[in-house]
Amino acid sequence: QRFNDADRDQTEHLVDLAFNLTRKLSSDLDLQMGVARKQRAPSYQERYLWGPFQSTSGLADGNNYLGDINLDPETAYQFELGLDWHQPDFALSPRIFYHHINDYIQGVAATDPLAIAASTMMGDSTPLQFSNVDAQLYGVDTSWFAALNDHLQLDGTISYVRGERRDTSDNLYRIAPLTARTQLSYVELDWQLGVELVNVAAQSKVSAENEEAKTSGYSLINLTGEYRFTQQLTVYAGVNNVFDRRYDDHLGGYNRVINPDIAIGDRIPGVGRNAYVTLSMSW
């Protein structure tokens, strides 16, 4: 009734600004710098969940969430600094970044007695409410490439991000762990084959307030291939998780239904072995 009686009309005016600078330091080395201001309005679920439900704006974490009509939009001030080192048979592009975020939207412990009571009757005595908090994100993104000879090449990426609350000593919720991808490819004019190694580290920097569970690290092997029939027609194929390894994706959801293989409240395992074929046509 409080929700029905409230003024639910909201209008947001958001402003995104970005400035990017490239400075050539030498014939094979460039300096990259970027600063930006980015905003995000609350989603409908973050703003208009009128009761504590397991409708979590995509989180699927088993918690009951309550919205807040008066949420402010997120405002992030972003800075990035990087280098591009490029040679005919080698390239390296490291980046460091920092995001200072005001009014970051995250679930925090609900304090409304009525909401807590309603949630308790539905099996969750510690519901969360989408709220504005202060946060920061910082880390490193790196891509690289090396040609071993006329046909063999290596390429990969490394990504690491830390997410922290600035208003408390807690970590941010649902932050991806350190991830590295390395692919060895054999390349011909019309076709290529590749084997990819995906390494994901354990994630122990979790949110205590959200009772976030830690996850272990894992490694996966993927196979990829492509064949170009013509300039307009290309077929792609591959097998992901070749050895069908069971693993927990830290950003994955939690099981909420009766299942003989996965207990209620356990993380839903990552995708097992799967194969795909894709046909691409352009004109």
N, C-alpha and C positions, 0 to 999 in steps of 0.2 A: 504494500500500500504506500509506503514511503517513496518507493521508486515511481509508482504511478502518479503520485502527487508532485513529484519533483519537476523542475524545469529541465527537460532533457534535450533542448535545442542547443546545439554546439556548432560554432563556426570557427575554423582555423585558418589563419593566414600564415603560410610558411614561406621561408626564404632560404634558398640554397645558393651559395656562392663558392666558386672554386678558382684558384689561380695556380697555374703550373708554369715552371721555368725550366728550360733546358740550356745548359751552358757547356759548350764543347771545350774540354780541357786539352785534348790532343786529337789526332786523327782517328784513334780507336778507343777513346775514353770520353764519356759524357757524364755530366753531373745533372741529376734530376731533383727538383724540389717542388713540393706542392703544399699549399695551405687551403683549407676549405671550411665552410660553415654549412652543416647539413642538419635538416630537421625532419622529424617523423611524427605524424599525428597518431594518437592512440587508435588501435583497431576497434571494431565494433564490440568484440568480446571483452577487450580490456576496459572499455568504457561502460558497456551496457549489460553486463551480466548482473541481473538484479538479485540473484540468489547464489549461494555457494554450490556450484556445479563442477563436474569434471569436464567442462567445456573450456579448454585451456589455450585457445588461440594457437593450436598446433603443437603444444608441448607434450601432450599425451603422457603425463608423468604420474597419473593416479591421484593427484591432489585435487581437492575442491577449491575453486577460485571464485572470488567475488569481484565485480567490476567497480569502477569509480567514475561517475559522470563527470567529475570536475578535474580529471587528469589533465596535466599540462603536456604539450608536445615535447618530445625529446629534442635537445639542441646539442649538437656535437661540434666542437672546434678541433679540426684535424690538421696534423702536420706530418709530412712524409719527406724523407731524404734518401736518395739512392744514387747508385752509379751504374752505368751501362758500359761494360768493357766488351768490345766486339772485334773479333778477328775472323779471317775467312774460315778457320776450322775450330774456333772456340768463342764462346760468349758467356758472360757472367753478369747478372743483374741483381745485386743485393739491394734491399729496401728496409729501412727502419721507419716505424710509424708510431705516433702517439695521438690518442683521441681523448679529449677532455669533455665529458658528457654531463650536462645539467639535465635534471628531470628524466633520467633513464627510467624506463618502465620495467618493473620486475615485481613478482609476487613477494609480499612480506606478510608476516603473521597478522591475521585479522584480529581486530580488537572489539568488533561489534558483538555484544552478547547474544543478540537474536540470531545473527549469522552463524556464530559458533554453535549455538544450540541446534539450529536447523541442520548444519553440516554434521554434527555428532549423530543425529538421527539417521543420517545417510552413510554413516560408517567412517567419517573423517573428523576427528575431534580437534584437529589443528589446521583449519582452512587458511588459505592465503588470499590476500587482496592485492590486486594490481595497484601499485603505488609508484610515485615519483621518488627516486633516490639519486644521489650523486655518484658518478662512476668514472672510471678511466680504463682505457684499453691501450696496450702498447705491445710491440712485438717486432718480428722480422719476417719478411717474405723474400725468398731468393729463387730465381730460376737460372738454369745453366744449360749449356750445350757444348758437346765436344765431338768432332768428327775424327774417328779412329783411322779410317782410310776412306777409299772412294765409296764403299758400300756400308760400312759399320759406323753407327753413331750412338752416342749416349746423350741423354738429356734428362732433366729432372727438376723438381721443385722442393723447397723446404719452407714450411710455414709454422710459425709459433706466435701465439698471442696470450697475454696475461690480462685477465679482467678482474678489477678490484672495485669495491665500494669505497668512495671517498668520505662518506658520512659515518661509516662504521669500519671495523677491522675485518669484515667478511670478504670472501671472494664473490665475484659475480656468478650467477647461475648459468649452467649450460655453455661452458666455454670449451671449444675444441682443443684437444691436446696437440703436442708437437707432432707434426706429420711430414714425412719425406716420401717422395715418389721418384723412382729411378727407372728409366726404360732404355733397354738396348734394342736397337732396330737394325735390320738389314734392309737396305733400300736399293731398289732398281728403278729404272725409268718409269715403268708402268705399275709396279707393285712394291709392297713392303710388308715385312713381318716384324713384330716386336714382342718382347717379353718385359713385363713391368713388375717391379717389386715395390709394394706399398708397406711402409713401416709407420706404425702409429704407436706413440709412447703411452705409458700409463698416465692417467689424469688423477692427481691427488689434490690439486688446488680446487676444491669444491666448496659450494656454499653451505655453511653450517646452518644458517637460518632456514634454508629450504630443505634441510635434511637430505642433501644431494649425496648419492652414493659414488664412491670412487670406482674407477674402471682400470683394468689391466691393459697392458700394451699387446699388440699383435702384429703379425706380418702376413701379407697376402701376395699371391702370384697371379697376374693377369696376362692373357695372351691377346694380341691384337693383330689385325691384318687388313690390307686393302688392295684392291685391284682396279685399275682404271681401264675400262674397255675403250672409251673414247674420251675426248675432252669434256663431253657433257654427261657421261655415265660412269659412275664409280660405285663399287660394292664394298662395304665394310663388314667385317666379321670379327668375333672375339669370344673368349671365354673368361669370365671373371671368377676369382676365387677358385682357381684350378683344383686345388687340393681339398676343397669343400671344408675349409676350417671354420669351426664355430668360434665366434667372437662377439664381444659387446661393443657396439658403437656408442660412444659417450653421448652423442646427440640423439640417440634412438629413444623410442618410447618404452613404456612399461605395460605389461600385460594386465588387462582389467576384466578378463572373462575366464570362465572355467575352461582349462585346456590340459589334457593329460601330459603334455610335454613341458609346459611352462607354468610355473605357479603364479597365482595372482600376486602382483606386486613386483615380480622379477622383470628385469629388462628383456625386451624382445630381442632375440639374437639378430646379428647382422645377416645380410643376404648370403645364402649359400652359393654353391656353384651354379652359374647361369651362363647360357650362351645366347648370342644375338647375331642377327644379320640385318644390315641396313643398306638400302639402295638409294643412291642420290642422283638426281637428274637436274641439270641446269641448262637454261637456254636464254 
